[in-house]
Amino acid sequence: MTVPGRRSSTFIRLLRSGFTDPSAAARLLDADALAAVRADPVLLDALGATADPDLALLGLVRLAEAQPDGELPGLLDTLVSAKPLRDRLLGVLGASEALGDHLARHPRDWLGLITYEAADLHPGLPEFELGLADAHDPVGLRVAYRRCLLSIAARDVCGTIDVAQTAAELADLATATLRAALRIASAAAPEDAALCRLAVIAMGKCGGNELNYVSDVDVIFVGDAAPGADEGKALQAATRLASHLMRICSETTVEGTIWPVDANLRPEGRNGPLVRTLASHLAYYQRWAKTWEFQALLKARAVAGDEALGAEYIAAISPLVWQAAERENFVADVQKMRRRVVDNIPAAQVERELKLGPGGLRDVEFAVQLLQLVHGRSDATLHSGTTLDALHALAAGGYVGRADAAQLHDAYRFLRAMEHRIQLYRLRRTHLVPEDESDLRRLGRSLGLRTEPVAELNKAWRRHASVVRRLHEKLFYRPLLDAVAQLTPGETRLSPRAAGQRLEALGYADPASALRHLEALASGVTRKAAIQRTLLPVMLGWFADSADPDAGLLNFRKVSDALGKTPWYLRLLRDEGAAAENLARVLSAGRLAPDLLMRAPEAVALLGDPEGLQPRTHEALEQEVLAAVGRAEDPEAAVAAARGVRRRELFRTTAADIIGSYGTEDNPAEEDHGALVDRVGGAVSDLTAATVAGALRAAVHSHYGDTLPTRFAVIGVGRFGGHELGYGSDADVLFVHEPREGVDEQEAAKAAQTVIAEMRRLLQLPTTDPPLLIDADLRPEGRSGPLVRTLASYAAYYRRWSLTWESQALLRAEPVAGDADIGARFIELIDPLRYPMEGLGEDAVREIRRLKARMESERLPRGADPTLHTKLGRGGLSDVEWTVQLIQMRHAWAEPGLRTTRTREALAAAHAAGLIPTEEAQILDEAWVLATRVRNAVMLVRGRAGDTFPTEARELAAVGRYLGYAEGTVGELLDDYRRITRRARAVVDELFYGA
């Protein structure tokens, strides 16, 4: 009978010892197998010190119950009397469910933890080979491997060895295992072994002496003929041996598996032969190998088989590895590989991905390897396959700041320790941080976090990951500043040659100029220089992420020269987190936005205001422009004021477009490309309308004072009326007027023509701003007709002479400036023309189709690629717009939703009305949005309008980056454009031509 209160005191003691289920723990302690020690306070304290006391106690009971007859007392006596064994055994049982299972299956293996001699504390390859020497088949090898793994885990969880030593021991155990597997394979086929020489080259983490508990072991096999043997037969024999070795390690038996052996890093990957001669390897690497293959070879190490052949292989490929940084597209290839790794992570796992996610282990490894390849050409001290050793060598050589290297060293060790303990639990290959509270608790306690293990673990993990997220700033860019500005006295600095190599490798085409800009920006003792030294390391990374890093850095220097003595500018960049990154994106995305900013540097303030990049309303813009015009002393000053507003607002629009398209670290790129296009089209159209209104007001005021003798309106047509203007679009307009009461019609016409001439003169005054051309060629009779007409004249013309194409052009007519009543009456006049009752007749439809076909054959520029011309090419803007406009003219009389000047709005209305099936509507919309974005991108990048893709490589790459294509993928961009527009043209052929 239990004494009242005793159970509760045991419960409380177990709770205090760290058990999460004291009731279950109490039942386990009552097990017969633990009768001799259950009251021993030392045991309870030792269990409480483990990562998971509940798991440790369960494992101990299972081990005790599995002991052979007569051996249980020895286990229990040693457990309570020998602290080293107690800590090791319980430490393993509390950290690894899988090793607890192993001990329950092999209950005498705990004896391997008793010895505590010097060799046992730090075993090397010979000791592990000895531990596997008695294994003669795959099952025996697995048991011996787990026994050795048990000893490594025991030293790890007890802190006898640190994370780097653990990784090195795991690599040594893997080496011993590969040798044992080759021995077993050779014994099974002695005739094959006699025919050939076979060397096993470890790659990846095994090659770098930094293996995980559970990881694929990457290898490459090199074969040769034994003396006197035929090479072909020898390679066949070597292939059979290599295949058998892989099966021995990888296949699942009653004792499970060891780890997969992966030979996919070999030349040609899975498609290439498993075993090649050394000569064949060299021929491939010299002619066909890609950059990532040399990066992988950085960790190559001969580990098993023929030692001389392995040494020959390493000696032969090493010079090729250290010349890899001289290859064309070296950095682009490395960055592309890194991005591909991140892109392949499921979105739901990115934040928990310890290895491949942002701020993860792979970030450190990639960055260190990149610097090794860049600087290892001339510095052999960097030739290490081990990440932490290489990081130390980079710091010692001045390639990385010592303090930054120390921070990254600590972060990498912590993340690797997390990875080790996560894998150790079930001995499964995973890099995901668990979500379950109990798993996080065990993980935190295993890392020595005992007060609030889950909260402390998450805090430490996020802190170290944030250090890694900034590693490009620390590893790549800060040393460059130190090279020109001596930031840290006493530190070894990059030589000018090494700094140039670094910049070149990071994508800067003119390293010498870049270094001069850095020196100008970062040198000196002024507040400006101090703030810029803080900003530049991270800004250089943002520039390097663009298609033209050199332009980004040069433009930053220009802005700095213009505003560097302005207190608010420095404060903006220092204190407004998004401002510096936004500025970097804008300055390196092409010519248009930086050119606008250079002419209005104070507009940089928009980049730090959360609302600063939002487009302003048409009303607000027109009000500001008209107020500025009203304050001007003469028409030239008035239009200059209007242009000043236009310049600032164009910068606002381009900046918002670039930042939305590129994305930032905190805000990903806008996924709705149609919304981006609509925003740009609306903003530029509203701004153009406000500028035209300002020019109109200035023209009227300069010639007629406050009142023009005729009521006058400007009607936007084409993209202007459709709210679809791009950065380089002309403003298509019609002019309409009506004489005021008592004014002679000729006098009124003359006044209207005078105002139009003055507007055009003012808007065409020489300027460095993007031109604003007013085009009135869509007026009745085109260039042969009068520039301006009265409402009555328009009505008479349209009633008697109007052609179908003129009615089509009026589909996008909308008043944009001048007398609102005249504008509204003009729209009332043209509605019956553009939305004819009962729709178009068959003759009119045939006429529209004939005009479109003629335009396709005659208007495409000579030599232009019809598959890539955004306006007139196959499936481009013209195709989509004429298709939508034909539907409007046929059905808008009955479908009010079609009565809009906007293409996408009309397309959506046609779909809603059942006039276009869903898939076809989506195809047309996608093509129109893409073609529009390409035109906008060309203007942003080149600073001048264009209807086709640039031919210059860097400009084409910049267009690609704006459209969301990573560096080196412009081929995919062009293929995608052709595919999307080809599908659109098929829809156009069906819907427009009736094919």
C-alpha positions, 0 to 999 in steps of 0.5 A: 500500500502506498503511503498517502502523499508519497506518490505526490512527492515522487511526482513533484520530484520527477517534475522538477527533474525535467520529466514531462510525464511524471506519471509514466516515469514513475511507472517505468521506475517501478519496473522490475529491471530497475529495482536495484537502483530506482531509489538511487538519487544519483540516477534520477539527477543524471536522468534529469540532466539529459536532453529528454529525461522521459526518453532516457528513462524509457531507453534505460528500462528497455536496455535493462530488460534486454540484458542477457541472463546474469549481466543486468547487475553489471550494467546497474552497478556500473551505471550508479558507480561510474559517472563517465559511463552514466553520462555517456549512456544516459546522454545518448538515450536522452538524445537519440531514440534510434540509438536506444532502439539499437541498444535494445537490439544489441544489449551488450553494445553499452560496454563500448562506452565504459572505456575512458582512455585517451585514444577513446576520447578522440579516435581517428580513422585507424580506430574506426577501421579496427572497429569495423574489421570484424564485419564481413557482410552488410548486416555485420557492417551495419551493426559495427557501424552503429556501435562506432556511431554510438561512441561518437554520439556519446562523446558529442552529447557529453561535450567531450568533442565539439561540433567540428570534431564530431563532424570530422569523426563522422567523416572518418567513420564514413571513410572506414565504412567505405573501405570496409564495404570495398573490402567486402565487395572485393572478397565477394568478387576476387577476380574483379578485384584482381583485374582493376585498380579502383579509387573512391573519391569522397565529395561533399561533406564527407570529402570536407571532413564535416559530415552529418549524422545522417547524410548521403555520402557523395563519391566519385569512382576512378578506375584503371587496369591492373598491370597486364589487364585489358582496360575495357574489362578492367573498367567493367570489373571496377564498375561491378565493384563500385556498384556492389560497394554502393549496395552494401552501404545503401540497401536496407537489411534487418539492421536497417541501412547505413547511408545512401552512397551517391555518385551523381556528382560524377561527370555527366551525372546519372547519364555518365559511366559510374567508373572512368579512367583518370584520363577520361575524367580530365578530358571531361573537366577540361572540355565540358564541366560546368562551374558548379562541378569545380565548386563541388571538386573543391572538397574532393578527397581520396578515401578508399581503394587504390591510394596511388590512383586516388592521389593522382586524381587529386593532383590532376584536378586540383589546378582545374579547381583553382582556375574555375573563377576565371571561367566566363559567367562564373559568379552568375553560375554560382548564384544561379545554383544557389537560387535554384536550391532555394527555389526548390524548397516547398514554401511551407518549409522555407522558414524551418529549413536549417540547411537550404533556407535563407540564413541557413548552412548552405549560405555560409558554405556557398559564400566561403567556397566562392571566396576560396575559388576567387582568391585561392588562385593565388593563395594556397592557404585557402585550399581547404575542403572544410568550411570552418578551416577555410573561413579561418584561412580567409580571415587570416589572409585578410580576405574577410574581417576577423570579427565578421569571420568570428561571428559567422564561425559561431553562427555556423557552429550553432546551426550545425549543432542544431542539425546534428541533434535533429538528425541524431534523434531518429537517425533520419536525414532531415534539415527541418527544425521540428514544430512539435513543442516536445521536439523543440524542448529536447533540441533546446536542452540537448544544446544546453538551454535549460531554463526556457529551452524552446524560447531560448532555442528559437531566440538563438536560432533566429539570432544566428540565422540573421547573422548568416543572412547578412553574410554577403555584407560581411564576407564579400563587401566589407573587406572591399571598403577596408581595402580603400578606407582602412576601417579596422586598424591593424587588420590585414587588408585586401590588396588592390589586385585581390579587391579587383578580383573580388569585385569582378567575381561579384559581377562588376564589369569595371573593378578599377572604377568601382574601387575609385567610387568606393574610395570616394564614398568611404574615405574621410572623417566626415559624418557623410563618409561614416554613414556611407561606410556603414551603408555601402557593404549592404548596398554593394550586395544589392547592386550586385544583385542587379543586372548592372552593378557598376551603374548602381554604384556610379549612380549612388556616388552621383546622388551622394555628391548631390545630396551628401551634405544635406542632413535629411538625406543621410538621416533618411538612409541611416534611419529608414530601413527600406530607403537604402534598399529601395534606392539601391534597386532604383539606381541599378535597374536601368537609365530612366529612373536614375536620370530622373533622380539626378535631375530632381535629387530631392525626390529620393525622400519618396523612397523612405516614406511608406506612402511615398511610392503610392500613385497620386490621384489625377485631381491632386496632380492637376491641382498641383500643376495648375497652381504651379503654372498660375504662380509662374511669370511667363509661359516658359517658366510655367511649363518648366514648373509643370515639367518639374512636377512631371519629373518627380511623379515619373520618378515616383512611378518608375521607383514604385514599378522597379521596387514592385517588380524586383521586390525587397528583402522584406517585401517579395516582388509583386506577383500580380503583373497585371496590377503593376501594369495597370498602376503604371498605365494609370499613373503615367496617363494621369500625369500626362493629362495634368501636364497637358492641362498645365501647358493648356493653362499656360498657353491660354494665359500667355495669349488671352489672359484668363478667358479663351474666346472659345471653349476648348477641350483635349480628348485623349485617344489611343493609350492615353485615353485608355489609361495605358500609357507607357514611359515612352508613349506619345500622347495621342489626342483630338482637339475640340472647341466651341465658340463662346456666345457672340464670338465669330467662328473664325476668330474662335478657330484661330484662338484654338489653333493659336493655343494648340501651337503654343502648347506644342511649342512649350512642351517641345522646348529643349529639356533633358526630361523624357519628351512628351509628344502630342500626336493628333494624327488620329483626327478626322482626315488624319494629317490632311484634316484641320488640327482642331474642329468644333463639335458641330464640325465633328458631328457633320464629319462623322455623320457623312464621312466617318470610316470604320477605323475612325470609329474604332479609334474612338473606342479609347477616346476620353476627355483629359483636359480643358472644358469638362462640358465640351469633353462630355458632349464630345463623348455623347456625340461619338458613343453611337459611332463606337458602340453602333446599335445592333453592332457592326455589319459584316462589311465593316467586320471584313474592312477591320480584318483587311486593315489589320492584315495590311498593317501586319504586312506593311508596318512591321519595321524591316528586319524586326523579328515578328515573334519578339515585336511587342506592338505589331508582332505575333500575339502582341499588343496590336493583336490583342487590342484589335480583337478586344475592340472588334468585340466591343464594336459588335456587342457594346450596344447590348453589353454596358460593361464593354463601354470602357476605354481600357483594354483589360477592363473590356476583355474582362467584361467580354469574358463576363458576358460569355463572349470569350471563354475563360482560357482564351481570355486568360491567354490574351490578358497574359500576352497583353500584360507581358508585352506591355511590361516588356515595353516599360522595361525597355524604357526603364533600362535604356532610357528611350522607348522601344518595341522589341527586346534589346540586343546588348547583353547587359540591357537584355539581362536588365529587362529580364531581371525586371520581368523576374528572370534570374541572371543567366536565364534570358534565353528562358525569357525569350522562349516564354515570350514566344510561347505566350504570344504564340498562344495569344495569336492562336486565340486572335486567329480564332476570335478576330479572323474567325479562323 
